[in-house]
Amino acid sequence: MSDVSIEGVRGRAPHVLTRVRNALLTSAAAVAVFGATLAPAQAQFARLFGFGDSYADTGAAPGGAYRLIGATGSGPIVFNGMPLTTSNFWPCPYPTYTSCRFTGSTNFVDSLQSIYGLSGLTNFSIGGARTSNSNTMPFLTGDYGLPYELNQFVASGIRFTDRDLIALSIGGNDLSGIDVSGSNDPNVQTPIVVASAVSSAQAAVGGVQQLVGAGARTIAWLGTGSSKWFPERTLGVGNINFSDPVRDAWSDTYYRQTQLLLAPLAQAGVRIFMFDFGILQQRIYDNPGMYGFASIPAGYFGCEAGPGTATTPTSGLLKVAVNVTGCFYENSVHPTGAAMALIANYMSNQINAPTTVTPQAGISTGLLTGFSTSVFDRLEASRRFQPFGLGSAMAAMPGKAAAPKDPADRWTVFGDVSYAGGSRDRQFYTAGYDYDSAGGYLGAEYRLDSNWRVGGVFGYSQPDVKLAVQDARNRIDAFQFAGYSSYTDAHWFADGIVAYGRHDFDLERRGIIDVIRADTHADVFTVAAKGGYLFDVGQLRVGPIASLQYTYATIEGYTETGDVLLTMMVDRQTRDALTGDAGVQFRYPLQLGNGIYTPFVNLTAAHDFLGGHTVTTTLVSASLLPILTPVSVDGSTYGRVAAGVSALVATNVTASLTGTTSFARHGGDDAAVSGGLKVAF
């Protein structure tokens, strides 16, 4: 927008397991427990570009209304009955607009630059610009609308990437250019205004299509809101006033029509975040103290933080209080710098919100993967005390204790407690996070013969995931079930597992005036197999091991509750994950006194083959624009280490303690410790 409040000229224009991990890596051992696959940490955006009217105009080239008047204007001219020269606008007028911004300080694009920590900002915006190639500003009326800005962009030769953020504010000046043939009758004005809003939306979306053709993939669009909330009323051609319903008819039509026309782009993957300024305007009018702004003084229609102009109403029903500290508006139509910062914080919250959703599927698959890994580890622990598992290694030991016999007891019950933790770095579309998880499991096993055993396990844990965006948090109740079979021969072993997990998510993230909340659940299934062959080398056993695990997760769709300007509708999510491991296992049975101990080390290389998916969210306040956020799989190879020891503590009781970690994994590693008992009968 661009209202020049000067001489009456107007126009709109942010562990406990560290030691365990270090110890495991020092001993060279790892099995990842909680693996959501993420890419390397990256800053979210690299560049920022502004297009549109005075709400986005920072005053810099190649845009900048004041700059362009100084460069191209000539005069004097008579504008709205007033004689003007370029010196009224250039250099930017003191003291109110020395920043060359229409807010008198900063605008929402400046604030977005600060929020995202970007060193540069390219301004194509021109205060007063309309969707057509016209402008409300003196000296710029003919050829300085959105088409001019787009021509300047084309001439620059710039190509966008998916790491560029496009900030846009356009359309609000179009109402002042509508000719209703001098009629003050709302019945006459409304169809003309609605038709004009449709045309303006078409022109604006045509401009966006041009930006998308140049590679734009993320667009933050500040909606026009309704001019009925401004402290001073914008007028149509011939200074015709519009009633509040007519003003609403224009803004509502324009807002909805732009969404309708933008929808195909959104469905194709262009991420368009549209902020409904009208909702914020009404809140400010009804309760400005909600956001820390001053109320309109009694007896006044509106208030402005600035000094007003010669045309600011000082009497009558529409009189405006000026120089009021804390007002939302600086002048007739422009919010203050503080108000613009509020708008930018809302917009950045919208932009960042999907990154709090994208980790969910990886978290769910990682939970069941970790559970399955713990079951495999228990099978390893049990295998250590079978005659097959000890083999000729026992023969190489001093003859103090006889090798344990294959127990005649066929039934076994077992239990385990565990604690896991880790982190993930941020990737472009996914928030980084830290997590910890306490839990345990109970199970029963039946030995079919000396080679085969089958069993079932129930596990429960309470992961707590803290994301690095918006203080977001996922509290999860994880219920998991598994059935397995295991085969052990003199040297060969093979394990298989089928598991299911039900994960109940309690979600929250920080909004602007409240906490945004939601809940959902995930259903996760996994099939995994692990095997190996161990050679006897004196007392040492060593050999190759490998595993393959496929996991499929679905997360039910949900709608957040809280501030409607920020809440999202989240579609049902699905994710496939396939991870393979290959490496070597070392075992070294020890006889200390009359006790037998079997420390082990697994060192493997792991690779994630699947995991990429797309998350679809939609702002409740812009329900026609789905936001498709891609989540990529890293696809790199990383290491895993597992180390532990088990002991026969009684004739039919064994105990084990293990630690696991991943290492050299792009985006962050995981670690876990667990301990348990097994009783045979």
N, C-alpha and C positions, 0 to 999 in steps of 0.2 A: 504494500500500500504506500501511499505517499501523500500525507497532508502537510503542506508547507505552511506551518502556522506563523507566517511572516507577512505583515502588512495585509492580513486578510486573505492571502492566497491560499487555496485549499486544494488538496487532491489526496487520494488515499494511496495512498501509495505504501566411578572405584574398589613331637610324638614320643608317644611312649615307645614305639617300635623302631625308632631310628637306630638305637643301639643294637637291636636284634638284626636289622638289615645289615649294618656294618659288620657285625660278627659273622653273619652267614656269608657275606661276600668275601670276608677274610679267609674263611674256611673253604671258599669256592663251592657253594652249593645252591637250586631254587625252583619252586613251583608257585606261580602267581595265584593268589586266592580270590582277588576281587577285580576282575579285569574289564573295565570299559575301555575300549580302544579309542584313543584320541590322537590327533596330529600334534606336531610341535607347537609350542606356545607362540602366539602371534598377537600383535596389536590388532585391534578390530578394524580400524580404518587408517588409510595412509594419506588420503587427500580429501578436501572438502570444497565443494563448488556451490555457489549461491545463484539462484535465478529468481526473477519475479519482480516484485514491487518494493515499496519503501520498507515494509516489514523485514525484508531480507537485504536491503541495500546498505552495504558497509561504507559506501562512498569511494571505494577504490576502483581503479581501472581493471578491466575494460568497461565496467558499468559505472555507476555513481551519478545520480541525477545532478547534484550540485557541480560536480566536475565537468559533466557534459555541457551544462549551461555556460560555464566559464569558457569552455573550449569552442563551442559552436554557436552560442547565442549572440544576438545583436539587438540593439534597442535604441531608444526606449520603445516599449509597447504599452498598450492599454489592455489589461487583463481583468475581467470581471469589474470593469469600470474604474480600475486603478492604474495609474502610470507606473511602470516598472522598468528598471534597467538591470543588466546582468550583475551589477555591483550589489544588488539586493540579495544575490545568491552565491556569488563567488568573489573573493574567498568565502568559505562557508561562514555564514553570519554569526557574529559574536553577540551575546555570550551563549545562547541556547544551543546552537548547532555547529559549534566549532569542530565536532567530531565528524561532521558531514553525514551524520546519521539522523534520521527523523525522530528518533527517540531522545535525542540530546545526549545519549551516552552509548550504550551497546544494544544490539538487537539479538534475536534468537539464533542467528547464524554465528555471530561472535561467541555466544554462550555455548553453542554446540562445539565450536572449535576448542574452547577451554575445557569442556567436559571430556572430550576425547584426546586432549593433549596434542593437537595437531599444530605443527609449526607454520603451516601455510594455509591460506584460504584464497580462492579465486572468486572474485565478485563479478558476475555478469548482470546482477540486478540493477534496476533503474527505478528510483522512486517515481510513483505516478503511473507506471506501466499498466496497460490493460492487456487482455488476451489478444485483442486486435493490435495492429501496429499504430496505436495512438497512446497518448499520455495526458495526464491531468495537469502536469507542471507547465508553468509559463516557459516559453522558448523551446519546449520539447513536444508540443501538442501533436505534431504531425507524424513523426517517424520513429518513435522511441518506445514501442511496446515490446511484448514478448517476442514477436518475429525478429525485431532488430537484435535482441539479445542472442537469439539462436543463430542469426547470421554471424555475429561476432564470435560465437563459439565455433562455428564451422571454419571461419577464417583462422582461428587459432591453431587448427590442426590437432587439437587434443583428442585423444581416445580414452574412454573410461575403462576401468577394470572393476572386478567385483569388490575391490578394496577401496573404492571411492564412494563417498557419501554425497548425494545430491540433495540440497536443501531448497525448497520451493515454496513461494507464497505468491499466488496470482489469482486474479478474479475480483478482488474487492473493489477495485476502481471502476469496474464495468457498470455498476449501478448508476453512477453519476453520468454515464454517457447514454442513458436510455431516453429516447424521445417518446413521450406519451401524448404527443400532439396537444400539449397545453392543458390536458384534462387533469383535474384533481379528483375525479370520480374513481374510487377503488375498483369498481366493476369494469371500468375501461382500462385502468392501469394494470390490473392483475394479469390478464392474458398476454399483454405486451411484455411485461416484466418476466413472466415465466418463459415465454418464447426466447427472450433475450438471454436468460440464464442457460437454456439449452444450447444456444449458439456459443455462448462463452465457454461452456464446458467442452464442447466439441473443439474449439480453438485451443483451449488449454491442454486437452489430452493429445491433440495433434502435435503440440510442442513436446510433450512428454515422449511420444512415440519417436520423435526425432532424437531425443536424448538416449532412449533405449537402443535405437539403431546405432548410436555411437558407443554402446557398451555399458550404459548405466544399468546397475542391478539393485541398488538400494536407494530409495527416494523417501525423504522425510518431507511431507507436504503439510504445511500449516493451513488449515481451512480458513475461509474468510470470516466465519461467524456472521452475525446479523448486525447491520448498521444501526438497528434500533437501540443497541446498548451503548453506543458512543455518546460521550458527553455533548458533542455537537452533531447535528444531523447533516449528512451528506445530501445534496440535492441533485435532481435530474436536470436534463437539458431545459433551459429556460428557467432555472431555479425552482422547478416544480418539486414540492415536497411529497414524500410518500408516507402513508400510514404504516404503523407497525405491522399489521397483517401483510401488507404488500411487501415490505422489507423482508419479512419472514418467508414469503412465497419465493422471492428471488434466492435467498440464501439456502433454503431447504431444497429447492429444485437444483441449484448449482451443485450442492454437496452430494445429493443422490445421483445426479446425472454424471458427474465426474467418476463416481464409483462404478456405475454401470459401464461406462466407456473404458475405464481402466481395467475392469475385471479380466478380459482376455489376456492382458499383459501379466496380471497377477497370477493367473492360472498357468501361464507359461514359465513362471519362476522369477519374475521381476518383483522384488520385495518393496511394496509401497505402504508406508506407514502414514496414515492420514489422521491428523489431529483435529478433533471437532472443537474448534475455538468457541463456537456458540455455547456449548455446555459450560465452559469456563467463564465466559462472559456473564451468563445468568447467575452462576454461583457468586461471582464478584459483586454483582448488583445486589443479590439477596443477602449475602453474608461475607463482606470483604475481610472481616477479621479472621475468618477461617484460614486465610493465607497470610495474615499479617498486614493487610492493607487498610487504609483509612476509609471510614464511611463517608458518604456524601453528606455534607452539612444540611441540616434541616432547612427546608424551604427552597432548596436548589434541585434542579433536574440532574445535574452531573457535577463532577469536580475534576480539576486538572492540576497536576503537580507543577506545571509550567505557568508562565505569566499570562497566557492567553494572547489574543491578537485583537486587532481593531474590529473584527467581525464576531468575536466571542460574545454570545448573548449575556447581557448583564441585568436584564429585567424580564419580566413576564414569566410564563409557565415553563419556558425552556432555559431559564437563566443558569449560568455555570459559575461555580466557585473556582477561582484560580489561586495559584500559589499555595495549594493545600498539601502540606507534607504528607506523604504516604498514599496519595491517590494511585490507583491502578494505571490511569492514563496520564501521559505527559502533556498531551495537547488534544486537539479535537478528535482524532481517531487513532493516535499512536500510543500504545502502552509505554510505560517507563522502562528503563534498563532493568530494574528489579522485576518488573512484570514479564519482560522478555526472558529473563533468566528462569523464571518459573515455567514459562511455556517451553523453553529448551529442556528443562529437567523432565517435564512431562514427555516430551518427544524422545529424549534419550532413553527414558524408562520403557517406552513402547518399543524402541529399536532393540534394546538389550533383553527384553522379556523372553523372546523365543530361545535365547541362549541358556535360560534356566530350565527349559523343557528338554532340549536336545540331549542332555546326558542320561535321561531316565531309562531309555531302552538299554544302553550300555551298562548302567548300574544293575538293572534286573538280570541281564544275561551274566554279568560278572558274579552276582550273588549265587546263582545256581552253579556256575562254573567252579566257584570256590568251594561250594558244598560237595560237589562231585569229586573235586581234588582231595578234599579231606577224607572222603570215603576210600578213595584209592590209597591214600596214605595209611589208613588204618589196616587195609589189606596187606600193605607192605610190612607194617609192624607185626601183624599176625604171622606172615610168611617167615619171618626171621626165626621163629621158634619151632618150625616144623623140621623134621630130619632132612627133608629135601633142601630147605633153606640153608642149613648149616653145612651139609655135605662134607667134602673132604677137608673143609676148613677146620672142623672139629678134630679131625685126625691129626692135623698139624699142630694142635694145641697141646700144652702139657697135660698129662693124664690125671688131673685132679678131680674132675667131675665128669660123670657119664653124660653123653649127649642125651637131651630130653627125648622121650619116646613120643610117638604119635599118640595123642590122648585118645582113649576109648570113648570119652564123652563126646557126643555128637552135637549137643546144644551149647551155644555160647550167648551170653548177654553182655553188652558192652555200653559204655558211656564215654563222653568226651566233652570237655569245655574248651572254648577257644576265644581268642581275641585277635582281631585283624585291624589293620589300618593302612592308609596310603594316601596318595594324592594324584591329581591329574592337572596338567597345565592347561591353560586356555588355548583353544584353537580358534580359528576365525569365527565360526558360527556356534561355538560351544563354550560355555563357562568352565573355568577351572574349578576344582573342588578338592577338599580334604574329607576323609571319612574315617570313622572307626566303627567297629561292630563287635559286640559281645554276644556270645551264644553257646550252643552246645547241641549234642544229639544223643539219642538213645537208639539201640538196635538189637536185633536178635539174628543169630546165624545158625544154620544147620549144615553139618558136615555129611555129605553123601558118601564119601569114601576117602581114602588117603590123598586123593588128588583134587576132588571137587568139593566146593562148598557154595552155598547160596544164602542170601540174607536180605533183610529189609532194614531201613533206617528212617527215623523221623528226626528232623532238625528244626530248631527255632533260633532266630537271632534278631537283634534290633539294631540294624545299621542306622547311623546318624550321619547324614551327608551335608556338609556346609559348603555352599557354593560361593565363589569369589565375586559374584555380581548381585547387587541389590540385597545383600544379607540373606539371600535365599537359603532355605533349609528343607531337606527331605528327611522326614522321620519315617522309618519303614518297619513294619512287622513282617518278618519273612518266615513263612511256614513251608518246609521242604520235605519231600518224601523220595526215597530211592529204593530200587531193587537191584541186586547185583548177583553175579556169579563169578567164581574165581577158580582157576585151574593152576596147579603147581606140580611140576615134574622135577627130576633131578637137577636140571639146569634151566628148563623153560618155565616161564610163567605167563599167564594171560588173564586179564580182568575185563569185565564188561559191566556197564551200568546204564540203567534207564531211570531218569529222575524227573520230578515235577515240582515246581515252586509256585506258591501263591504269595505275592508281595503286595501288601497294603500300604499305599503312600499317603502321608499327611504332608501337604505342601504349603509353604508360605514364602513370600518375598516382600520386600519393602516397597511401598508405593510412595506417594507424595504426602497424602493426608491420612493414610491408614495402611494396614497390612493386607496384602492380597493373599487370599487363601483358596485352597482347593484340596480335593482328595480323589484318588483313583486307585486302581489295582492292576497288577500285571499277572498274567499266566505265562509260565515259562516251562519249556520242555527241553530235555537234553538227552542225547545218546552218546556214550563215550566208550572207548576201548583203549587198553594199555597192555603192553607186553614187553618181554625182554628175554635175554639169554645171558646167564652168568657163568663165567669160567672160574675154576678153582686154581689159584696161583699161590700155593702154600696155604698160609692162613687167610690170605686175602681172596675175596670174591669180586670179580669185576666183569662187566659186560655191557653191551648196548641195550638201550631201552628206547621206547617210542610210544607216543599216544596220539589219538585223534579224537576231538570232541566237537560235536555239532549241537548248537543251541538255538532255539526259536522262541521269541518272546512276543507277546501282544500286550499292549497297554490300552485300557479302555479310555475313550474320549471323555472329556470333562469340561466344565465351564467354571472359571474362577469367580470368586465373590469379592466385592470391595468396590473401589472407585471405578465407575463405569468408563472413565476416560482411559483406564489402564487394563481392565480385565480382558482376558482372552478366552475364546472358545478353542479348545485343543482337540484335534481329530484323533481317532484311534491310531495307534502307532504299532508297527511291526518291525522286527529286526531278526536277521539270520546272522549267526556267528559260527565260524569254523576255524578252529585253532589246532595246529599240529606241533608236536614237540618231538625232538630226537636228541639223544645224547648218551651219556654213560653213567652207570651206577657203580659205586664202590661200597663194599661191606667188609667189615673187619671184626669178626667175633672176638670178644675178650673174655677170659676167665679170671676174675678177681676174687680170690678166696674160693668159696663154693658157689659164687654167683656167675652167671653168664650174661654178658652185655654185648649188644650188637650195634655199635654206631654205624651210621651210613651217610653217604653223600650222593646226591643226584645232581648232575650238572647237565643241563639241556639247553638247546637253542629252540626258541618258539617262533612261530609265524602265524599271524592272523590273516586268513584268506578272505573272509567275508566281514560284513558289519556295516557297510554303507547303507544309508536309508534317508528318507526325506520326512521331516516333521512339518505338519500343516497346522498353523494357528491363524486365528482371525480375531481382530479387535472387535469387541462387542459394539463399540461406537462407530465402527466402519465395517459393517457385517457383510458387505458385498466384495471385500478384497481379501481373499485368502493369502496368507504369507507362507510361502514354501521355503523352508530352511534346510539345505542339504547337510548331511552329516557324513563325513568321509571316514573310511578306515585307513589307518596309517600304512599298513601293508609292509612294514619293515620287520626285520628279524631282530630279536632281542634275547637276552639270557634269562634263565630261571635256575635258581639254586634251592635245594632242600637239604637240610641236615638234621640229624636227630639221633636219639639213642633209645633203646628199649631194654627192659630187664624182666627176667622171670622172678617175681617176688614171692611166689608160692607155687605149690605143685600145679594148681589150675588157675593161677592169676598172673597176668602180665601187665606191665605198665609201660607207657611210652611218652616221650616228650619230643616234639618236633618244632622246627622253625622253617619258614619258607619266605622267599622274596624273589621278585623279578629284578633285573638290572639292565642298564643300558637301553631302557625302553623310552622311545621318544614320547614325551608328554607326561612322564611320571611313572613311578613304580609302586608296588604293593608289598606288604609284609604281613606275616601272621605267625602266631605261636599257638600251639595246642597241646593238651595233655589228656590222657585217658587211661581207663582200666578195662580189662577184658576178663570175664570169669567164665570158665567152662564147667559144664556139669552133665 
